[in-house]
């Protein structure tokens, strides 16, 4: 049995009354080894070694095809397509007639968009029994965006660097909200903040 979470949601300007949306609670994360065992059912003619080989090759082929601009559809699973954005440290440009053309080196692949096959959604729905889980309310910062950035710069000046968790604690934000906000802030040169590293080793320092 799966649980759903009721999540509070407010507009980006915080002017409207809070509304709610619902999301599935993750009960646990299934590892690659567990998934391989799941599809290597005795009698199906698929060994664990074969399953690993097919999944690995699928990942390699998906990357190659998406890198060439292809949208890849796998029946019963969904469609995969690469997304692009402005590189970290580069300003977001405006869409205007006199705007200079951005160099291709300042654009990079920043993610993969996945759209689930309707049959997959239908299959999950038919097997899913939901029960009520927790309620999550938004943790609002007492500071404006400008104040949050200023506090972050002061923190970096004092400590030399800042982690996403530091920014969240400093400004009274949830970790997820801080992550999204810093992703936008670090692209603005005027913020005075830039990112170094990736994933768990990502830190923020002052722009030189």
N, C-alpha and C positions, 0 to 999 in steps of 0.2 A: 504494500500500500504506500502511495506517495502523498506528500503533504504540499499544500500551497501556502504561500506567504502573501499577506496583504501589505503592500508597500505604499507609503504616502508619497505623493508627487505634487510639486509646485511648479509654476511657470518659471522661466529663466529669470524674469524680473521680480518674482516673488509678490506680485500684486494680486493675483487671483486666489480664491479660496482653494485650499488643498484638495486634491482629488485622490483617487486610489487606483492602483493597477495591481495585478496579481502575477506572481511568478512561481515557478516550481522550486521547491527546496531541494538542494542536492543532498541526498542521503549519504552518498559516498562516491569516491572517484574510482572507476574501473580501470585497472592497469592494462597495458598492452598484453601482458601474459595471460591475464584473466579473460580478455576478449578473444584471444586466440583459442583458449580452451573452450569458450562458449560456441565458437563456430566450427570447432574440430570435433563434432559429435560422432561417436562410433557408429558406423553404418552409412555415413554420408560420403565416405570415400575421400575425405579431406584430412590429411595429417597436419599436425601442428607445424611441422617444418614447411609444408606447402602453404599453409595459411600465412605464416610469417613472410615467406617469399613473395606471395601475391600482394599482401598489404604494403610491403616495402617498395615493391615495384610500382604499385598504384600511386604512392606518395611521390616517387621520383618522376613518374610520367605526368602527374597533375602539375607539379612545379614547372616542368619543361613546357607543357602546353600553355599554361597560364602566362608564363614568361613571354610567350609569343603572341599574347593578346587573345587567346582562345577562352571561351566560356565552356566548361566541361560539364556535361550532364551525364549522371549515372542513374539509370532507371531504378526506381525504388529507394534511392538515397537523396539525390538532389543535384543542384547545379552549383559549380564553383567558379568564381571569377575574381581575378586580382583587382585590388583598388590602389590608387596612387594618391600622393599628397606632396606638399612642399616639405623639403628636408628640414630637419631640426636646424635652427639657427638662421633660417631664411624667412624674410617677411612674407606674410600673406598678401598677394597683390590684389588690386581692384580690377573690375571688368569695365574698362573704359577705352574709348577710341585712341587716346594718346598714351595709353599705358605701354611701356616697352615690353617686347616679347621676352618671356622668361627663358633662360637657358635650360636645356634639357637636363643638365647636370644637377639642377636644383630641385628636380622632381624625382621621387623614388616610390617604389612599391611599399605601401604602409600597412597592408593587410590583405585578407582574402574574404570576399563576401560569399556567404553560403545561403542558398534558398532551398529549403527542404522540399522534396517531392511530396505532392498531395497524398499519394498512397502511403508514404511513410508516416505522415501526420495522422492519417486515418487509422493505420495499424497501431500506433502508440495510443491513440484515443480509445480504441476498442479494448485494449488490455489494461488501461489505467483506471484505478479506483482511487479517488482523491479524498483526503480528509483535511480539516482545517489545521494550519500550523500557526506560526508566530505572526505578529504584526510589527512592522518596522516603520518608525517615524523618522522624518528628516531631521538631521542635526544641523541647525542653522548657525552660521558664524555671526558673532556680534559686530564684526568689522566689514567695511565695504571692500570691494575687490582691490581698490587702490591701496587701502590700508593693509590688506593682507600681503600684497606684493612688497610694500614698504617694510613690513615686519619681517618678511622673508629675506630681503636684502640685508637688513640689519643683523639677522641671525647668521647669515653667511659671512658677513664681515667679522663677526665675533668668533665663529667656529671654523671658518675656512670652507665649509661645505654644508649642504642640507640634504636630508633624505625626504622622501615623500611623507613618511610617518611624522617627521619633525614638523613639516608644513601643516599637516592635519592637526597635530596637537597644539601647535603655536596659534592657530587661527580658529580652533573649535569646529573643525570639519570632520566628516567621516573620511575614512581612508579612500573609499571609492570616489567621493566627491573631490578630494584633494588630488587624486591621480588624474581625473578628467580635467580639472582646472589647470594643473601644472602643464599638462600636455599642450594647452592653448597658450599659456603664459610664456613658455620657453620659446615659442615661435615668434614672439614679439621682441624685437631688438630693444624697444623702449623700456621693457621690463627690467633690463639689467641682469637677467638671469639666463643661464644656458645649462644644458644637460650634458653630462659625461657618462659614458657606459650604457649598458642595456640590462633589462630584466632586473634581477635582485641586486645587481651591482650599480644600478642607476643612481647618480647623485647630481645635485645642482650646485653650481658655482657662479661667481660673478663674471659677467662678460668682460673681456679684456679691452 
